[in-house]
């Protein structure tokens, strides 16, 4: 069944919210503690404490300087009874949250940049918590969902169960998020958390929560390939690059910190300040890589490159006329065997291209808010499509970045 002749309808929605994933603290600056308070995250020469006394507060003591106290006048007071307190460290940001009517709300935050290097692995090795239940930070929402595949583009399955990577949204903008791995049961349509992926950079020390990731099982080489986008320290003054990691460990489960190198993606003839959203497929002729190029932040469009190896890629096509089009995804049409490129445009459509990035049609599927990626997978003679929306979580302080709900669609019978 060709995607171009398929209609989709929404069949399930999920919003997994977990401030803490109980277990060992990760060797990455994405951790949290919950309890009645006060709550503390402490490492060498720094102590971060959160509390609530009718107004949420944070204190930061970095040893060599006078402790500072932080309270948000606009957001610090709860609107309902507080039944729990949370303290999260996500990247360089510490956030205090209150649980009100079974919903977490961010009530204060402080950026630790310049006071302590929270990404330093020696510092992370000495981090501990007190005051409650601690573990890795989970997520306030999921976005950028992408199917875990084999190198030939086919789904990687555990029996019938599918795997997905996602961006686990933190309590703020892009640098508070990280990559996670999830299972999707095609029969019940339930999703479950399986692991988290963090990254080292080739040009600077530390551990980063880079995301918008594609996880690929390369059976031929006996390894996993991980292509991710360098959002973990986003700054408009620096270009976002696509990073590539490989590992023989089982990346389908557990927490992992991976070494990366820059995946050089061609932008010949394009005005480009950044690239992101990688998707990799190995064909009989070599590799195809779909991605996004931005002419400026945030104006971006789909691009496709190919070559005999990932070190020898050339530009095959681009659609620079698009102004907000991402989630570039390679798809093999089951009827013709031809490769196509799927994308998502903020105008409310999912364009479909050939390998020259010439349009050949569009998907007939509901379009949630934001820019939901077109992640499709064949199931029992039909199709599942996994997308997301732009609905936020955590109150007004978190702002853009906490989206979204997971939106699952199925092909219709008619």
Secondary structure in CASP SS format (residue, H / E / C, confidence):
PFRMAT SS
TARGET T0000
AUTHOR 0000-0000-0000
METHOD secondary structure of the structure
MODEL  1
X C 1.00
X C 1.00
X H 1.00
X H 1.00
X H 1.00
X C 1.00
X E 1.00
X E 1.00
X E 1.00
X E 1.00
X E 1.00
X E 1.00
X E 1.00
X E 1.00
X C 1.00
X C 1.00
X C 1.00
X E 1.00
X E 1.00
X E 1.00
X E 1.00
X E 1.00
X C 1.00
X C 1.00
X C 1.00
X C 1.00
X C 1.00
X C 1.00
X C 1.00
X E 1.00
X E 1.00
X E 1.00
X E 1.00
X E 1.00
X E 1.00
X C 1.00
X C 1.00
X C 1.00
X E 1.00
X E 1.00
X E 1.00
X E 1.00
X E 1.00
X C 1.00
X C 1.00
X E 1.00
X E 1.00
X E 1.00
X E 1.00
X E 1.00
X E 1.00
X E 1.00
X C 1.00
X C 1.00
X C 1.00
X E 1.00
X E 1.00
X E 1.00
X E 1.00
X E 1.00
X E 1.00
X C 1.00
X C 1.00
X C 1.00
X C 1.00
X C 1.00
X C 1.00
X E 1.00
X E 1.00
X E 1.00
X C 1.00
X C 1.00
X C 1.00
X C 1.00
X C 1.00
X C 1.00
X C 1.00
X C 1.00
X C 1.00
X C 1.00
X C 1.00
X E 1.00
X E 1.00
X E 1.00
X E 1.00
X E 1.00
X E 1.00
X E 1.00
X E 1.00
X E 1.00
X C 1.00
X C 1.00
X E 1.00
X E 1.00
X E 1.00
X E 1.00
X E 1.00
X E 1.00
X E 1.00
X E 1.00
X C 1.00
X C 1.00
X E 1.00
X E 1.00
X E 1.00
X E 1.00
X E 1.00
X E 1.00
X E 1.00
X E 1.00
X E 1.00
X C 1.00
X C 1.00
X C 1.00
X C 1.00
X C 1.00
X C 1.00
X C 1.00
X C 1.00
X C 1.00
X H 1.00
X H 1.00
X H 1.00
X H 1.00
X H 1.00
X C 1.00
X C 1.00
X E 1.00
X E 1.00
X E 1.00
X C 1.00
X C 1.00
X E 1.00
X E 1.00
X E 1.00
X E 1.00
X E 1.00
X E 1.00
X E 1.00
X C 1.00
X C 1.00
X E 1.00
X E 1.00
X E 1.00
X E 1.00
X E 1.00
X E 1.00
X C 1.00
X E 1.00
X E 1.00
X C 1.00
X C 1.00
X C 1.00
X C 1.00
X E 1.00
X C 1.00
X E 1.00
X E 1.00
X C 1.00
X C 1.00
X E 1.00
X E 1.00
X E 1.00
X E 1.00
X E 1.00
X E 1.00
X E 1.00
X E 1.00
X C 1.00
X C 1.00
X C 1.00
X C 1.00
X C 1.00
X H 1.00
X H 1.00
X H 1.00
X C 1.00
X E 1.00
X E 1.00
X E 1.00
X E 1.00
X E 1.00
X E 1.00
X E 1.00
X C 1.00
X C 1.00
X C 1.00
X C 1.00
X C 1.00
X C 1.00
X E 1.00
X E 1.00
X E 1.00
X E 1.00
X E 1.00
X E 1.00
X E 1.00
X E 1.00
X E 1.00
X E 1.00
X C 1.00
X C 1.00
X C 1.00
X C 1.00
X C 1.00
X C 1.00
X E 1.00
X E 1.00
X C 1.00
X C 1.00
X E 1.00
X E 1.00
X E 1.00
X E 1.00
X E 1.00
X E 1.00
X E 1.00
X E 1.00
X C 1.00
X C 1.00
X C 1.00
X C 1.00
X E 1.00
X E 1.00
X E 1.00
X E 1.00
X E 1.00
X E 1.00
X E 1.00
X C 1.00
X C 1.00
X C 1.00
X C 1.00
X C 1.00
X C 1.00
X C 1.00
X C 1.00
X C 1.00
X C 1.00
X C 1.00
X C 1.00
X E 1.00
X E 1.00
X E 1.00
X E 1.00
X E 1.00
X E 1.00
X C 1.00
X C 1.00
X C 1.00
X C 1.00
X C 1.00
X C 1.00
X E 1.00
X E 1.00
X E 1.00
X E 1.00
X E 1.00
X E 1.00
X C 1.00
X E 1.00
X E 1.00
X C 1.00
X C 1.00
X C 1.00
X C 1.00
X C 1.00
X C 1.00
X C 1.00
X C 1.00
X C 1.00
X C 1.00
X C 1.00
X E 1.00
X E 1.00
X E 1.00
X E 1.00
X E 1.00
X E 1.00
X E 1.00
X E 1.00
X E 1.00
X E 1.00
X C 1.00
X C 1.00
X E 1.00
X E 1.00
X E 1.00
X E 1.00
X E 1.00
X E 1.00
X E 1.00
X E 1.00
X E 1.00
X E 1.00
X E 1.00
X C 1.00
X C 1.00
X E 1.00
X E 1.00
X E 1.00
X E 1.00
X E 1.00
X E 1.00
X E 1.00
X E 1.00
X E 1.00
X C 1.00
X C 1.00
X C 1.00
X C 1.00
X C 1.00
X C 1.00
X E 1.00
X E 1.00
X E 1.00
X E 1.00
X E 1.00
X C 1.00
X C 1.00
X C 1.00
X C 1.00
X C 1.00
X E 1.00
X E 1.00
X E 1.00
X E 1.00
X E 1.00
X E 1.00
X E 1.00
X E 1.00
X E 1.00
X C 1.00
X C 1.00
X C 1.00
X C 1.00
X C 1.00
X C 1.00
X E 1.00
X E 1.00
X E 1.00
X E 1.00
X E 1.00
X E 1.00
X E 1.00
X C 1.00
X C 1.00
X C 1.00
X E 1.00
X E 1.00
X E 1.00
X E 1.00
X E 1.00
X C 1.00
X C 1.00
X C 1.00
X C 1.00
X C 1.00
X E 1.00
X E 1.00
X E 1.00
X E 1.00
X E 1.00
X E 1.00
X C 1.00
X C 1.00
X C 1.00
X C 1.00
X C 1.00
X C 1.00
X C 1.00
X C 1.00
X C 1.00
X C 1.00
X E 1.00
X E 1.00
X E 1.00
X E 1.00
X E 1.00
X C 1.00
X C 1.00
X E 1.00
X E 1.00
X E 1.00
X E 1.00
X E 1.00
X E 1.00
X E 1.00
X C 1.00
X C 1.00
X C 1.00
X C 1.00
X C 1.00
X C 1.00
X C 1.00
X C 1.00
X C 1.00
X C 1.00
X C 1.00
X C 1.00
X C 1.00
X C 1.00
X C 1.00
X C 1.00
X C 1.00
X E 1.00
X E 1.00
X E 1.00
X E 1.00
X E 1.00
X E 1.00
X C 1.00
X C 1.00
X C 1.00
END
